[in-house]
Amino acid sequence: MKFGTPRIINLRRRNAANGGFTLAEVLAALLFMAIVIPVVIEGMHLASRAGAVAARKSEAALVAQRVLNENLVTTNFSQSIQSGTISQGRRQFNYELKSEPWTLDGQNAIRQLTATVHFTAQNRQFDVSMSTLVDSTILSGTNGTR
């Protein structure tokens, strides 16, 4: 009786020799990576910039709200334009507060206060504006009674 090697082992030996990548496949994979990696890095850069701008806009909105609230409470909005610097967290923000008449049916009893906060993110200038309406009779002390 004669014993031979099983056929499975012979098939494995034959397929093992053909299991590597060809030079064309390796070059195609390298070309694909050369295209994909810069695109992915640029996408990550844009996402980082968008995150930084969004964080600063959020802080600037808090500053604008604080400026409006302080001026409403102190009734310090009789001047047409005010400006200054205010800090929020570790950053300094420049703001500008404008007080303009807001006419409705020919009456000038209401004023529009607009706080504009300027900030820099990723070496570009941005600004956030927030507005509200106030009764200007508060300044004269009449509160609408005549």
Secondary structure by P-SEA (a helix, b strand, c coil): ccccccaaaaaaaaaaaaccccaaaaaaaaaaaaacaaaaaaaaaaaaaaaaaaaaaaaaaaaaaaaaaaaaaaccccccbbbbbbbcccbbbbbbbbbbbbbccccccbbbbbbbbbbcccccccbbbbbbcccccccccccccc
